[in-house]
Amino acid sequence: VVEEKAMAGKELMIVDNGNVAMLVSEGPEGVKTEVIHPNDDGSYWRKFQRNKMARIRQKQREEMAKKAAERLFMNRSAGD
């Protein structure tokens, strides 16, 4: 799905009952998320063209991922 170099310094998180896969990292700019979007056939190979419904789902997953990452890092910061 993702090359090993792209994983450096990031955590793989599966949220929303397995519906969202994302890479999460924390740096000087704050929490960054990169959602790994599946294709309709279940593969994760990149496709160059997506229809409107796929873009809507992609945006929804990105929003869920961002919220989950913020909660995760807020909980970690509170525990320090």
KEVEXNU-18180 format. One record per residue: residue number from 0; residue in three letters; x, y, z of N, C-alpha, C in turn. Coordinates in Angstrom, 2 decimals, decimal comma. Layout:
BEGIN
{r NUM; 'ALA'; {X; Y; Z}; {X; Y; Z}; {X; Y; Z}};
...
END
This chain:
BEGIN
{r 0; 'VAL'; {0,83; -1,19; 0,00}; {0,00; 0,00; 0,00}; {0,87; 1,25; 0,00}};
{r 1; 'VAL'; {1,83; 1,30; 0,91}; {2,71; 2,47; 1,03}; {4,15; 1,97; 1,12}};
{r 2; 'GLU'; {5,04; 2,66; 0,44}; {6,45; 2,27; 0,51}; {6,99; 2,48; 1,92}};
{r 3; 'GLU'; {7,99; 1,68; 2,27}; {8,56; 1,74; 3,62}; {9,10; 3,13; 3,94}};
{r 4; 'LYS'; {9,71; 3,79; 2,96}; {10,26; 5,14; 3,20}; {9,16; 6,12; 3,59}};
{r 5; 'ALA'; {7,97; 5,96; 3,01}; {6,86; 6,86; 3,32}; {6,35; 6,65; 4,75}};
{r 6; 'MET'; {6,67; 5,53; 5,37}; {6,21; 5,22; 6,73}; {7,12; 5,81; 7,81}};
{r 7; 'ALA'; {8,29; 6,27; 7,43}; {9,26; 6,77; 8,41}; {8,65; 7,89; 9,27}};
{r 8; 'GLY'; {8,66; 7,68; 10,57}; {8,17; 8,69; 11,50}; {6,66; 8,79; 11,58}};
{r 9; 'LYS'; {5,95; 7,82; 11,00}; {4,49; 7,87; 10,99}; {3,92; 6,60; 11,61}};
{r 10; 'GLU'; {2,70; 6,72; 12,10}; {1,97; 5,57; 12,63}; {0,83; 5,24; 11,68}};
{r 11; 'LEU'; {0,57; 3,96; 11,50}; {-0,59; 3,53; 10,73}; {-1,74; 3,35; 11,70}};
{r 12; 'MET'; {-2,85; 4,00; 11,42}; {-4,03; 3,90; 12,28}; {-5,21; 3,42; 11,44}};
{r 13; 'ILE'; {-6,00; 2,55; 12,01}; {-7,25; 2,09; 11,41}; {-8,34; 2,56; 12,35}};
{r 14; 'VAL'; {-9,25; 3,40; 11,85}; {-10,30; 3,98; 12,70}; {-11,67; 3,77; 12,06}};
{r 15; 'ASP'; {-12,69; 4,18; 12,75}; {-14,07; 4,10; 12,29}; {-14,42; 2,66; 11,92}};
{r 16; 'ASN'; {-14,16; 1,75; 12,83}; {-14,47; 0,32; 12,64}; {-13,84; -0,25; 11,38}};
{r 17; 'GLY'; {-12,63; 0,17; 11,08}; {-11,92; -0,36; 9,93}; {-12,22; 0,32; 8,62}};
{r 18; 'ASN'; {-13,02; 1,39; 8,63}; {-13,38; 2,07; 7,39}; {-12,36; 3,10; 6,94}};
{r 19; 'VAL'; {-11,46; 3,50; 7,84}; {-10,47; 4,52; 7,49}; {-9,08; 4,02; 7,89}};
{r 20; 'ALA'; {-8,17; 4,01; 6,92}; {-6,77; 3,70; 7,17}; {-5,99; 4,99; 6,93}};
{r 21; 'MET'; {-5,10; 5,32; 7,85}; {-4,37; 6,58; 7,69}; {-2,99; 6,49; 8,30}};
{r 22; 'LEU'; {-2,11; 7,35; 7,80}; {-0,79; 7,55; 8,37}; {-0,85; 8,84; 9,18}};
{r 23; 'VAL'; {-0,33; 8,80; 10,40}; {-0,39; 9,96; 11,29}; {1,02; 10,29; 11,76}};
{r 24; 'SER'; {1,33; 11,59; 11,76}; {2,61; 12,04; 12,31}; {2,40; 13,35; 13,03}};
{r 25; 'GLU'; {3,30; 13,63; 13,95}; {3,24; 14,88; 14,70}; {4,56; 15,60; 14,53}};
{r 26; 'GLY'; {4,49; 16,87; 14,19}; {5,69; 17,64; 13,99}; {5,49; 19,06; 14,47}};
{r 27; 'PRO'; {6,42; 19,96; 14,09}; {6,32; 21,35; 14,53}; {5,04; 22,04; 14,06}};
{r 28; 'GLU'; {4,50; 21,58; 12,92}; {3,28; 22,19; 12,39}; {2,03; 21,60; 13,01}};
{r 29; 'GLY'; {2,16; 20,59; 13,85}; {1,03; 19,93; 14,47}; {0,84; 18,52; 13,94}};
{r 30; 'VAL'; {-0,37; 18,01; 14,09}; {-0,68; 16,65; 13,65}; {-0,98; 16,65; 12,16}};
{r 31; 'LYS'; {-0,35; 15,73; 11,44}; {-0,60; 15,59; 10,02}; {-1,19; 14,21; 9,77}};
{r 32; 'THR'; {-2,18; 14,14; 8,88}; {-2,77; 12,86; 8,52}; {-2,72; 12,68; 7,01}};
{r 33; 'GLU'; {-2,54; 11,44; 6,61}; {-2,60; 11,09; 5,19}; {-3,48; 9,84; 5,11}};
{r 34; 'VAL'; {-4,66; 10,01; 4,52}; {-5,61; 8,91; 4,43}; {-5,24; 8,03; 3,24}};
{r 35; 'ILE'; {-5,27; 6,72; 3,46}; {-5,02; 5,76; 2,40}; {-6,38; 5,33; 1,88}};
{r 36; 'HIS'; {-6,71; 5,75; 0,67}; {-8,04; 5,54; 0,11}; {-8,10; 4,24; -0,70}};
{r 37; 'PRO'; {-9,08; 3,39; -0,39}; {-9,23; 2,17; -1,19}; {-9,98; 2,46; -2,48}};
{r 38; 'ASN'; {-9,74; 1,63; -3,49}; {-10,50; 1,70; -4,72}; {-11,76; 0,84; -4,56}};
{r 39; 'ASP'; {-12,70; 0,97; -5,50}; {-13,96; 0,23; -5,41}; {-13,76; -1,28; -5,36}};
{r 40; 'ASP'; {-12,70; -1,78; -5,98}; {-12,47; -3,22; -6,00}; {-11,74; -3,72; -4,76}};
{r 41; 'GLY'; {-11,50; -2,83; -3,78}; {-10,84; -3,22; -2,54}; {-9,33; -3,07; -2,57}};
{r 42; 'SER'; {-8,77; -2,80; -3,73}; {-7,32; -2,61; -3,82}; {-6,96; -1,19; -3,38}};
{r 43; 'TYR'; {-5,69; -0,99; -3,17}; {-5,21; 0,33; -2,78}; {-4,30; 0,94; -3,82}};
{r 44; 'TRP'; {-4,30; 0,38; -5,04}; {-3,51; 0,96; -6,12}; {-4,11; 2,29; -6,49}};
{r 45; 'ARG'; {-3,26; 3,22; -6,81}; {-3,75; 4,56; -7,15}; {-4,38; 4,57; -8,54}};
{r 46; 'LYS'; {-5,49; 5,25; -8,64}; {-6,15; 5,46; -9,92}; {-6,16; 6,96; -10,17}};
{r 47; 'PHE'; {-6,05; 7,35; -11,41}; {-5,90; 8,77; -11,72}; {-7,24; 9,51; -11,79}};
{r 48; 'GLN'; {-8,31; 8,81; -12,00}; {-9,60; 9,48; -12,16}; {-10,60; 8,90; -11,17}};
{r 49; 'ARG'; {-11,26; 9,77; -10,45}; {-12,27; 9,33; -9,48}; {-13,58; 10,06; -9,79}};
{r 50; 'ASN'; {-14,68; 9,38; -9,61}; {-15,95; 10,06; -9,83}; {-16,35; 10,86; -8,60}};
{r 51; 'LYS'; {-17,44; 11,58; -8,71}; {-17,85; 12,48; -7,64}; {-18,11; 11,75; -6,32}};
{r 52; 'MET'; {-18,78; 10,61; -6,38}; {-19,08; 9,86; -5,16}; {-17,80; 9,41; -4,47}};
{r 53; 'ALA'; {-16,83; 8,98; -5,24}; {-15,55; 8,56; -4,66}; {-14,87; 9,75; -3,98}};
{r 54; 'ARG'; {-14,94; 10,93; -4,58}; {-14,32; 12,11; -3,97}; {-15,03; 12,49; -2,67}};
{r 55; 'ILE'; {-16,36; 12,34; -2,65}; {-17,12; 12,65; -1,43}; {-16,70; 11,70; -0,31}};
{r 56; 'ARG'; {-16,63; 10,40; -0,62}; {-16,20; 9,42; 0,39}; {-14,78; 9,70; 0,86}};
{r 57; 'GLN'; {-13,93; 10,07; -0,08}; {-12,55; 10,39; 0,26}; {-12,50; 11,54; 1,24}};
{r 58; 'LYS'; {-13,26; 12,58; 0,99}; {-13,28; 13,75; 1,88}; {-13,82; 13,36; 3,26}};
{r 59; 'GLN'; {-14,84; 12,51; 3,30}; {-15,39; 12,07; 4,58}; {-14,36; 11,29; 5,38}};
{r 60; 'ARG'; {-13,62; 10,39; 4,71}; {-12,58; 9,62; 5,41}; {-11,49; 10,55; 5,93}};
{r 61; 'GLU'; {-11,12; 11,55; 5,14}; {-10,08; 12,49; 5,59}; {-10,53; 13,26; 6,82}};
{r 62; 'GLU'; {-11,80; 13,67; 6,86}; {-12,32; 14,38; 8,02}; {-12,36; 13,49; 9,25}};
{r 63; 'MET'; {-12,80; 12,21; 9,08}; {-12,80; 11,27; 10,20}; {-11,39; 11,02; 10,70}};
{r 64; 'ALA'; {-10,46; 10,89; 9,78}; {-9,07; 10,62; 10,15}; {-8,48; 11,79; 10,94}};
{r 65; 'LYS'; {-8,75; 12,99; 10,49}; {-8,23; 14,17; 11,17}; {-8,76; 14,26; 12,60}};
{r 66; 'LYS'; {-10,06; 14,02; 12,76}; {-10,65; 14,07; 14,10}; {-10,07; 12,99; 15,00}};
{r 67; 'ALA'; {-9,90; 11,78; 14,46}; {-9,36; 10,68; 15,26}; {-7,92; 10,97; 15,67}};
{r 68; 'ALA'; {-7,13; 11,52; 14,76}; {-5,74; 11,84; 15,07}; {-5,66; 12,93; 16,13}};
{r 69; 'GLU'; {-6,50; 13,92; 16,03}; {-6,50; 15,00; 17,03}; {-6,85; 14,46; 18,41}};
{r 70; 'ARG'; {-7,86; 13,57; 18,46}; {-8,23; 12,96; 19,76}; {-7,08; 12,13; 20,31}};
{r 71; 'LEU'; {-6,43; 11,36; 19,44}; {-5,31; 10,51; 19,88}; {-4,19; 11,36; 20,48}};
{r 72; 'PHE'; {-3,78; 12,40; 19,79}; {-2,67; 13,20; 20,29}; {-3,07; 14,08; 21,46}};
{r 73; 'MET'; {-4,34; 14,46; 21,56}; {-4,80; 15,20; 22,74}; {-4,76; 14,29; 23,96}};
{r 74; 'ASN'; {-5,17; 13,02; 23,78}; {-5,14; 12,06; 24,89}; {-3,70; 11,77; 25,32}};
{r 75; 'ARG'; {-2,79; 11,64; 24,35}; {-1,39; 11,40; 24,68}; {-0,79; 12,58; 25,42}};
{r 76; 'SER'; {-1,12; 13,80; 24,98}; {-0,60; 14,99; 25,63}; {-1,14; 15,13; 27,06}};
{r 77; 'ALA'; {-2,38; 14,75; 27,26}; {-2,98; 14,83; 28,58}; {-2,35; 13,82; 29,54}};
{r 78; 'GLY'; {-1,86; 12,71; 28,99}; {-1,26; 11,67; 29,82}; {0,17; 11,97; 30,20}};
{r 79; 'ASP'; {0,81; 12,97; 29,55}; {2,22; 13,29; 29,83}; {2,39; 14,05; 31,10}};
END
